[in-house]
Amino acid sequence: MPAFKTLDDLTDLSGKRVLLRVDLNVPVKDGKVTDLTRIERVAPTILELSSKGARVILLAHFGRPKGQPEPSMSLGPIAGVVETVLDHRVYFASDCIGEAAREAVDAMSDGDVLLLENTRFHKGEEKNDRDFTEALAANGDIYVNDAFSAAHRAHASTEGLAHLLPAYAGRTMQAELIALEKGLGKPARPVVAIVGGAKVSSKIDLLKNLVKKVDALVIGGGMANTFLAARGIDVGKSLCEHELAATVNEIEAEATAAGCALVLPVDGVVAREFKANAESQIVDVTAIPADAMMLDVGPKSVASVNAWISKADTLVWNGPLGAFEIPPFDAATVSAARHAASRTAEGLLVSVAGGGDTVSALNHAGVADDFSYVSTAGGAFLEWMEGKPLPGVDVLKA
């Protein structure tokens, strides 16, 4: 694994101004934060720096304000939520650069925590503009990045600052990089990947990268229908990208050349309407009725998936096996997730999962806390699985 400087490399932080990039892009409904996970993930880094006497200055974005102030996307209301999670006073500045930021930073005492306003209120953030980056850097002595979820963007606060200030990985970033290295960097073999979700078109790069790195690739969700159709199987009214048959055949050929087993459903749970507790039946994938759609993989397929999980030393998971949001089409995802969690608890499996739907599915199965690591980084996790460089990570390499 490439060497990264972490908080362990920082000494005598007393009085030092630490610009800490965090992910506070949390879901909000009716003015209330509905999921505290991202705040809870960065809390240890914030509190560690504060306890060592640093003046902790939080940088974050919220929403897509397109480079100008947008009151509905202010981080002001989030400051109070962060304060509650930390059980530590969090001050707020109405801008991330300029006089408002400078005055708030100058007023800090050792151990204080200050949240600056949304970095994306300035066009220079997403453009990684040098002048804007220098304006951010003027308020700090040290830069710490604890936002892996934004590491796939070369923005001022995620990449640019690391060129102007001594740069380190925060505890969440550190944990993520260690987990990802165990997942695909230098994994214990055999390695099995589960990839589900609706469409092949959104995961072509991912699939092409994985077949070269894993020993078995399990395909689930709507994606499986596209693979089955490319083999000449009639999938009825199932969600399917028939136009991608040539692409799927290419992926299959690459898997064969790389010695990667491609695991597709052999049976499925089908229904004639997409709703909770719809009347359903289990059929062989070669016998899907013309007026029905496959909404989950069947018991024989689940047994096959679980058998592969039992063979694996490492599991990487992105995407559910079926329409897990509605019963009874959550059965396969829940079964496989619980089996993986059980193997992990026994010390027999390193399990790394990520992606929005994946996190929701594992929470639904009640096992999100039982995997080796569950990433809350959507786009960054996907781009890592695709084998793409992550600017916010690469710039931290020692």
Protein Blocks (a to p, Z undefined) as FASTA:
>chain_A
ZZdddfklpghkehpacdddddfbbcdeehiafbfklmmmmmmmmmmmmmnopacddddd
ehjehopacfklccklmmmmmmmmnopacdddfbfgdjklmmmmmmpcehiacddddfkl
pfklmnopaklmmmmmmmpcbdcdfbfklmmpccfklmmmmmmpccdddfklmmmmmmmm
mmmmmgcdddddddedjblklmmmmmmmmmmmmmbdcdehjllmmmmmmnopaehjaccd
fklmmmmmmmmmmmmmnopacdddfbdcddfbdcehiacddddfklccfkbccfbdcfkl
mmmmmmmmmmpmbdcdeddfbdfkbccklmmmmmmmmmmmmmmmnopaccddedjklmmm
mmmnopmmmpfbdcfbfklmmmmmnopacfklmmmpZZ
